[in-house]
Amino acid sequence: MKNITIKVDTHRNEEVICFLCDKDIQLIEILKTKLNARWSVTKKYWYLPTSQFNLNKTFEAFKSIAWLDIKNLPHTSNIDESQTDIQQEKERFEKWLKFRRYSPNTIKIYTDALVVFLSYFDHKSVSELTNDDVVLFVNQYILKRKYSFSYQNQIVNALKLYFREIRKSKIEVEELQRPRREHKLPNVLSKEEIKAILEAPTNIKHRTMLSLIYACGLRRSELLNLKIGDVDSKRHMLIIRNSKGYKDRQVPISDKTIEMLREYYKMYRPKVWLFEGQKEGEQYSEQSLQSVLKQAVSKSNIRKPVTLHWLRHSYATHLLESGTDLRFIQELLGHKSSKTTEIYTHVTEKSLQKIISPFDHL
């Protein structure tokens, strides 16, 4: 779910309500047409004079589209009771998830899902919601919008957890129409394309980050969470801590990779995280990492919508093509089930190239 932060600011000597959000076509259209907000070139945000701002109207405009962060607004007494309930439930659920050490990404997905659900039934108080409402929401809202299988499943899991742990009531799973599982093949780049991308950055930090993702098959969060002590150069191992499912694992690193890391370290001297942001001791951001990849892909003249996860997919596929046992690849990737790793058996070029078409025997 999209997020909009609403706060008070001063613009041209006038108190205004400003809307801070991503450059999203849908959000911008609502701000312009439904709220009559204006764009500030100097401040780089959409805004309204305080006298023209109506919070309930704003909630209605963005219902089931965006989560409104209003904690910075000084006066919120005119919020609908249902919106107050939603905010309180979101905070309760978020607190519970953090206490149970769910990952930040899962917390965001689950709390966003809860906000969409509660907003859908804003004519009811939270205490009145039942299992029937959940079934109705899944069947009439989620499935009709044809979200991806994984996202649909995450929403269902979030609601199950919320009702069980926060509301202390059980959802009858049998009544939920679960989405059918998709069978998508992973996106894989050729070794030539990988080489072009990794050689594109002139900045050694940028080049090292992208190279390490491919060299070790890392998830982006795993790369960003690495600390200096996680590189064991004597044993040629990279230690990945608290990964998906809160599991630790070790991945071998070659002399070439260690040498690259040493060159990077000598130049940047990070203090805490292996890759730090502009401020000393500050973790490198996910947005900045994605920007690094985007620039490298553009510079490589590759016309594909490459994401950081494509590097991980390519690592696994190239290992399989070179003869690495599937069980080892499962361990290296940190997959809980071998079925997850088996998707790579369907995309290896060498296996496909060995198949002879019956046409050739005619």
VOGU-3710 file (C-alpha; in Angstrom, 3 decimals, decimal comma):
1> mknitikvdt> 0,000/0,000/0,000  1,207/3,504/-0,826  2,086/5,968/1,922  1,509/9,710/2,237  2,905/11,792/5,090  0,793/14,838/5,943  2,294/17,659/7,964  2,134/21,401/8,556  4,655/23,699/6,910  5,104/27,348/5,957
11> hrneevicfl> 5,057/28,233/2,276  5,267/31,833/1,001  4,643/33,117/4,514  1,432/31,090/4,771  0,707/28,028/6,915  -0,045/25,076/4,651  -0,727/21,353/4,835  1,830/19,500/2,720  1,617/15,989/1,287  4,865/14,019/1,046
21> cdkdiqliei> 4,684/10,983/-1,213  6,359/9,201/-4,123  5,891/10,408/-7,693  2,902/8,165/-8,300  0,451/8,990/-11,112  -2,601/7,778/-9,164  -1,720/9,739/-6,006  -0,935/12,895/-7,967  -4,241/12,669/-9,843  -6,196/12,427/-6,561
31> lktklnarws> -4,280/15,319/-5,029  -4,976/17,507/-8,064  -8,574/16,619/-8,871  -10,167/15,596/-5,563  -8,277/17,801/-3,114  -7,301/20,695/-5,428  -3,760/20,560/-4,090  -1,020/22,614/-5,730  2,587/21,692/-6,506  5,396/23,742/-4,984
41> vtkkywylpt> 8,434/23,917/-7,253  10,657/25,252/-4,476  9,465/22,904/-1,703  8,963/19,890/-3,974  5,648/18,829/-2,431  1,891/19,095/-2,953  0,132/21,446/-0,557  -3,103/23,144/0,489  -3,694/26,257/2,563  -4,646/25,150/6,082
51> sqfnlnktfe> -8,057/26,782/5,710  -8,890/24,509/2,744  -7,770/21,261/4,349  -10,357/18,711/5,450  -8,925/15,571/6,990  -12,021/13,403/6,608  -12,308/14,383/2,949  -8,652/13,437/2,523  -9,202/10,037/4,150  -12,158/9,421/1,849
61> afksiawldi> -10,147/10,399/-1,258  -7,374/7,938/-0,489  -9,548/5,152/0,939  -8,029/1,717/0,117  -5,370/3,451/-1,994  -2,887/4,964/0,418  -2,063/4,958/4,116  -2,034/8,483/5,552  0,624/9,204/8,165  -0,886/12,030/10,231
71> knlphtsnid> 1,169/11,789/13,404  2,839/15,134/12,614  -0,467/17,004/12,406  -0,983/19,139/15,522  -4,785/18,795/15,623  -6,519/15,537/14,840  -9,734/15,905/16,793  -11,778/15,993/13,565  -10,723/12,520/12,483  -13,517/10,018/12,034
81> esqtdiqqek> -13,708/7,510/14,877  -13,143/4,710/12,362  -9,838/6,285/11,266  -8,709/6,549/14,872  -9,514/2,852/15,314  -7,506/1,984/12,202  -4,454/3,875/13,397  -4,639/2,300/16,838  -5,005/-1,220/15,419  -2,130/-0,653/13,012
91> erfekwlkfr> 0,097/0,430/15,898  -0,987/-2,544/18,038  -0,263/-5,004/15,236  3,039/-3,322/14,393  4,151/-3,445/18,030  3,282/-7,160/18,252  5,177/-7,960/15,027  8,261/-6,056/16,181  8,200/-7,855/19,533  8,106/-11,202/17,666
101> ryspntikiy> 11,083/-9,996/15,570  9,401/-10,064/12,184  11,499/-8,431/9,479  10,873/-4,729/8,678  9,681/-5,710/5,197  7,142/-8,226/6,553  5,947/-5,717/9,158  5,289/-3,154/6,451  3,464/-5,627/4,195  1,325/-6,995/7,054
111> tdalvvflsy> 0,401/-3,616/8,569  -0,365/-2,171/5,132  -2,639/-5,139/4,458  -4,427/-4,556/7,754  -4,968/-0,860/6,944  -6,503/-1,721/3,557  -8,785/-4,284/5,202  -9,949/-1,991/8,014  -10,430/0,921/5,591  -12,596/-1,299/3,397
121> fdhksvselt> -14,975/-1,734/6,340  -14,706/1,803/7,738  -18,479/1,819/8,236  -17,948/-0,744/10,995  -16,020/-0,490/14,214  -13,067/-2,856/14,550  -14,797/-4,840/17,304  -17,715/-5,630/14,953  -15,563/-7,270/12,252  -16,006/-11,021/11,891
131> nddvvlfvnq> -14,763/-13,983/9,922  -17,446/-13,279/7,297  -15,930/-9,843/6,677  -12,522/-11,368/6,058  -13,985/-13,865/3,583  -15,881/-11,049/1,851  -12,763/-8,886/1,675  -10,580/-11,638/0,197  -13,163/-12,726/-2,370  -14,535/-9,343/-3,409
141> yilkrkysfs> -11,568/-7,048/-3,009  -8,254/-8,899/-3,267  -9,062/-11,552/-5,846  -10,982/-9,176/-8,119  -7,962/-6,894/-8,367  -5,831/-9,781/-9,640  -2,853/-9,131/-7,416  0,107/-11,499/-7,718  -0,142/-14,841/-5,931  2,561/-13,941/-3,423
151> yqnqivnalk> 0,971/-10,604/-2,498  -2,500/-12,135/-2,163  -1,090/-14,820/0,056  0,720/-12,269/2,219  -2,539/-10,370/2,801  -4,373/-13,555/3,785  -1,544/-14,516/6,168  -1,509/-11,018/7,663  -5,234/-11,080/8,408  -5,044/-14,583/9,872
161> lyfreirksk> -2,260/-13,480/12,191  -3,982/-10,253/13,190  -7,263/-11,942/14,087  -5,573/-14,787/15,928  -3,060/-12,784/17,957  -4,587/-9,307/18,310  -8,341/-9,914/18,123  -8,082/-13,382/19,708  -10,498/-14,884/17,202  -9,845/-17,590/14,650
171> ieveelqrpr> -10,390/-17,261/10,915  -11,777/-20,341/9,196  -9,160/-20,863/6,500  -11,373/-23,293/4,622  -13,783/-20,460/3,819  -11,079/-18,290/2,289  -10,677/-18,569/-1,451  -6,908/-18,813/-1,704  -5,350/-17,527/-4,932  -4,022/-20,127/-7,335
181> rehklpnvls> -0,252/-20,413/-7,267  1,579/-18,835/-10,155  4,345/-20,676/-11,941  6,700/-17,933/-13,012  10,251/-18,643/-14,085  13,001/-16,544/-12,493  14,523/-13,789/-14,609  18,094/-14,646/-15,534  20,838/-12,634/-17,213  23,630/-14,095/-19,309
191> keeikailea> 27,192/-14,046/-17,948  28,037/-11,400/-20,551  25,200/-9,183/-19,314  26,245/-9,699/-15,686  29,831/-8,773/-16,559  28,689/-5,598/-18,311  26,570/-4,515/-15,326  29,280/-5,214/-12,735  31,922/-3,357/-14,731  29,686/-0,326/-15,388
201> ptnikhrtml> 30,077/1,543/-12,043  33,221/3,676/-11,744  32,676/4,034/-7,992  34,391/1,124/-6,200  31,723/0,959/-3,476  28,933/0,665/-6,042  30,843/-1,943/-8,028  31,639/-3,957/-4,884  28,021/-3,991/-3,669  26,605/-5,243/-6,975
211> sliyacglrr> 29,445/-7,740/-7,381  28,927/-9,193/-3,907  25,208/-9,743/-4,547  26,037/-11,796/-7,646  29,176/-13,445/-6,225  27,295/-14,800/-3,193  23,672/-14,882/-4,363  22,554/-12,383/-1,721  19,176/-10,813/-1,160  19,408/-7,005/-1,070
221> sellnlkigd> 18,547/-6,944/2,653  21,318/-9,470/3,327  23,872/-7,244/1,617  22,761/-4,115/3,473  22,755/-5,918/6,850  26,344/-7,151/6,516  28,789/-5,911/9,123  32,562/-5,729/8,825  33,052/-8,784/11,049  30,851/-10,910/8,788
231> vdskrhmlii> 33,689/-11,209/6,277  35,925/-14,104/7,372  38,833/-13,781/4,949  40,915/-16,512/6,618  38,208/-19,132/6,124  37,027/-17,568/2,846  33,483/-17,321/4,196  30,803/-14,649/4,283  28,501/-14,955/7,298  24,890/-13,924/6,660
241> rnskgykdrq> 23,048/-13,383/9,921  19,320/-13,266/10,662  18,322/-13,776/7,067  14,850/-14,759/5,889  13,298/-16,917/8,593  15,917/-15,581/11,041  18,470/-18,144/9,954  22,224/-17,695/9,722  24,201/-19,211/6,880  27,699/-19,139/5,421
251> vpisdktiem> 28,608/-18,580/1,787  32,107/-19,170/0,356  33,938/-16,154/-1,057  36,820/-16,414/-3,502  40,235/-14,744/-3,446  38,997/-12,412/-6,187  36,044/-11,306/-4,052  38,201/-10,863/-0,923  40,686/-8,736/-2,851  37,859/-6,555/-4,156
261> lreyykmyrp> 36,506/-6,109/-0,605  39,966/-5,165/0,688  40,388/-2,493/-1,975  36,981/-1,094/-1,112  37,699/-1,167/2,628  41,025/0,680/2,259  39,276/3,491/0,409  36,103/3,884/2,525  36,997/2,559/6,004  33,419/1,760/7,157
271> kvwlfegqke> 32,898/1,770/10,922  29,890/-0,488/11,591  28,160/-1,713/8,462  30,160/-3,199/5,610  28,447/-0,698/3,311  27,540/2,602/4,898  25,672/5,663/3,708  27,010/9,193/3,565  27,004/9,516/7,348  29,557/7,507/9,304
281> geqyseqslq> 27,996/4,430/10,919  24,763/4,825/8,947  23,430/1,814/7,034  23,363/2,131/3,238  19,773/2,581/2,065  17,793/0,215/-0,129  16,714/3,077/-2,398  20,328/4,110/-3,018  21,291/0,523/-3,818  18,470/0,230/-6,337
291> svlkqavsks> 19,600/3,505/-7,896  23,134/2,129/-8,253  21,812/-0,880/-10,168  19,551/1,252/-12,353  22,491/3,432/-13,410  24,697/0,394/-14,081  22,024/-1,264/-16,248  21,473/1,949/-18,186  25,196/2,385/-18,749  25,403/-1,239/-19,971
301> nirkpvtlhw> 22,708/-0,564/-22,608  20,689/-3,550/-21,390  17,029/-3,074/-22,333  15,523/-5,243/-19,592  13,744/-4,292/-16,340  16,600/-5,668/-14,250  16,177/-5,755/-10,477  18,664/-6,634/-7,745  16,998/-10,032/-7,372  17,882/-10,844/-10,983
311> lrhsyathll> 21,538/-10,976/-9,877  20,641/-13,597/-7,263  18,604/-15,577/-9,818  21,502/-15,435/-12,258  23,965/-16,623/-9,581  21,857/-19,711/-8,876  21,245/-20,499/-12,550  24,906/-20,100/-13,525  25,937/-22,384/-10,645  23,494/-25,033/-11,839
321> esgtdlrfiq> 24,743/-24,715/-15,417  28,311/-25,235/-14,229  27,327/-28,538/-12,578  26,807/-27,528/-8,933  24,494/-29,915/-7,092  21,011/-28,534/-6,448  21,269/-29,349/-2,737  24,360/-27,133/-2,409  22,604/-24,309/-4,238  19,657/-24,621/-1,853
331> ellghksskt> 22,048/-24,212/1,084  23,872/-21,279/-0,514  20,633/-19,412/-1,233  19,182/-20,125/2,193  16,051/-21,789/0,829  13,978/-23,657/3,382  12,474/-25,975/0,790  14,201/-27,656/-2,146  11,072/-26,940/-4,205  11,978/-23,251/-4,186
341> teiythvtek> 15,420/-24,026/-5,597  14,035/-26,390/-8,219  12,625/-23,475/-10,245  16,151/-22,904/-11,548  16,207/-26,308/-13,222  13,656/-24,981/-15,725  15,773/-22,099/-16,991  19,301/-23,432/-17,405  20,425/-22,768/-20,975  22,700/-25,784/-21,196
351> slqkiispfd> 19,918/-28,194/-20,296  17,560/-26,646/-22,837  20,208/-26,533/-25,555  20,715/-30,300/-25,268  17,125/-30,947/-26,295  16,766/-31,873/-29,933  13,543/-30,934/-31,631  11,713/-33,817/-33,349  11,710/-31,573/-36,414  15,450/-32,162/-36,756
361> hl> 14,889/-35,904/-37,165  12,504/-35,576/-40,096
//
